[in-house]
Amino acid sequence: MSIADPWQARLDRMRRVVPLPLLAVSTAASFAVPGPPRLALEAVFVGAAAVWSAVVSARLPAETPRWQRLIAYAVHTALAAVLVGINLCFGIFAYSGFLFAYPLGRRWRVAGFAATALIVSASLSGGYPTGFDGHGLTYFVVAAVMLVLVLNSASITNHAVAQNEERGRIIAENARLHEQLLTQARHAGVVEERQRLAGEIHDTLAQGLTGIIAQLAAAEHVRHDPAQLSRHLELAQSLARANLAEARRSVRALRPGQLEQANLPDALAELVREWSGRSGIAAEFRETGGPCRVPGEVETVLFRVAQEALSNVERHSGAGKANVTLTCLDDAVLLDVHDDGTGFGPDEDEGYGLPGMRRRLAGVGGTLTVESGAGYGTTLNASVPLR
């Protein structure tokens, strides 16, 4: 990505337009100011300068290579130098040489400014010097002043151009970094969506299928008892329907079905009741603290954490009882899931879906702590700040 120099663009337009009017003004002035009669010679070089300015200089595109610009400058300056030698009024035309010197680059710009300044100095001091007489001294004084002014201007110009080029590089680098960030953000979005789907599959499909398998296994054990067999098959069928609906919601990134029709405390109470009836493990839900006013995203995360925690209790703990407590404070909401099962040691801390729960909670600024020990049950605490 290249950043155009606005001054360069403006001077390119001036370089295409200005020389011919300056040449016309210089020609008119040469007739008004008395001087040696050199009409034929003047006409030849004025014509050459006009043709060069109209046919070549005015048609040089902005992206012209430097070597071609150097040729254009050299020809223009040579014509201006000869015309000033013919008539001093053509110093007006010679000023346009600065427009041709600007795009020559840092080193050639200084040389071009200096050469043009020497030609203009001749027009200001009465002509080119022919010796170290009074006229020659005047030329050298005028030229010295012009060179100081012009070289100082060239230095300022070079500094400004360098700053502009540096800004261009910075802008280009920022654009590249911005594109890189967009690419990374798109990649992160894909990864996040994959993690979300993985979490949804784990929290819905996997748990639902586990429940269905458990009910079918129980049905196998009571196949000679029609009433019990029918009950387990109905539960398996109900779980399959609920799982299908939840899978569709997950694909559409919607909230859990229970939260579409109830608030978080009521949805958790219903989850605990259904889970207890299905698993055969006694369970109790309690709500403490003040009324729960929780953002929808936080409700979804806490509900999924409760689902996973209860699924872990059913599959791994061997517990006889579980308690789920929701505590709503002014600045945080807490979810505790406790069971009286076998517990687990520190080396098992990263199993049982805990990384997924921590990732979900981290997405809403929450944390997860687990207290457990072999033979002492497990207490899981999820905390999400509300401010």
ABEGO torsion letter per residue (X at the ends): XBBBBAAAAAAAAAAAAAAAAAAAAAAAAAAABBBBBAAAAAAAAAAAAAAAAAAAAAABBAABBAAAAAAAAAAAAAAAAAAAAABAAAAAAAAAAAAAAAAAEAAAAAAAAAAAAAAAAAAAAGEBBAEABAAAAAAAAAAAAAAAAAAAAAAAAAAAAAAAAAAAAAAAAAAAAAAAAAAAAAAAAAAAAAAAAAAAAAAAAAAAAAAAAAAAAAAAAAAABAAAAAAAAAAAAAAAAAAAAAAAAAAAGBBBAAAAABBAAAAAAAAAAAAAAAAGBBBBBBBBEBBBBBBAAAAAAAAAAAAAAAAAAAAAAGBABBBBBBBBBAABBBBBBBBABAEBBAAAAABGGAAAAAAAAAAAGBBBBBBBBBGAEBBBBBBBBAX
